[in-house]
């Protein structure tokens, strides 16, 4: 979890909370994939732009620059993540 400064239209700095929470671990092609939900604000449900970051066992982001956006149906299944990464379950 971290903090960043967001500027509103008037140029005034406002503090906004950036959250990251581990939500699931999958094994795809015998490799561990960690899913973290990322959002700003108080609760994930309040952020329409919330997304998942995917990490390997060494902590490297597997989808850097290409966030896996939350579709509102909950944590993506192992099959969906495997397809996104181009692998098999």
Phi, psi and omega in degrees: 000140180216183180233147170217158181261129178246137180258134178275181183298339180271357179087005179274140180281134175235144177274137178225135182272129173256125183246150174217124184228129177292131183237339184196151172235131176236158170244116183237124185054040179064018178240140181285135175233122180260137177249126175241131175272131182240136180201165173244154181102193184281318184227148179304323183297339182277349184251107180291345181258017180298152184209168178251136167258143181246134183232148174274183184296338179267003179086009178280134179288127182270349181227035181301131181080358180221072185298143177268098187289143178287127181267004179089358181263012181094191183297130180299146180288165177300320180298316180297317180293319178299316179296318179299321181275356178080022181241185177249163179292000000 
